[in-house]
Amino acid sequence: MVGMTLEQWAAAGVVLGAILSALTLAVTVSRPLRRLARQNEEFRQDWYGVPPRPGHDAVPGVPERLRRIETELHPDGRGTLRDAVNDAERRLKDVESRLDDHLRARRGGRLDR
């Protein structure tokens, strides 16, 4: 190395600068790419779900959760949310009818609301 000429030192400096620039660029570009990859993985886990693993229950994905919600919106006579709403509506109408009959009887056949 002692016998290197000025041109050789300059060439070595250019090569070293190019290597350092390439490393800096790689680090600078890799950070946002790693963040994007992590966000993509989180989205995929949310969408498709996560299977059970030791110490953790399975997490259902969005399509499965939507199917579960959708089944609650249709009456089937087995206690879905829609069945409960229909039953509450029926019972409320029955109470309203009985209250109207009671008020009508107390007011001599007329109902003033």
Buried (B, 14 or more C-beta within 10 A) or exposed (E): EEEEEEEEEEEEEEEEEEEEEEEEEEEEEEEEEEEEEEEEEEEEEEEBBBEEEEEEEEBBBEEEEEEEEEEBEEBEEEEBEBBEEEEEEEEEEEEEEEEEEEEEEEEEEEEEE
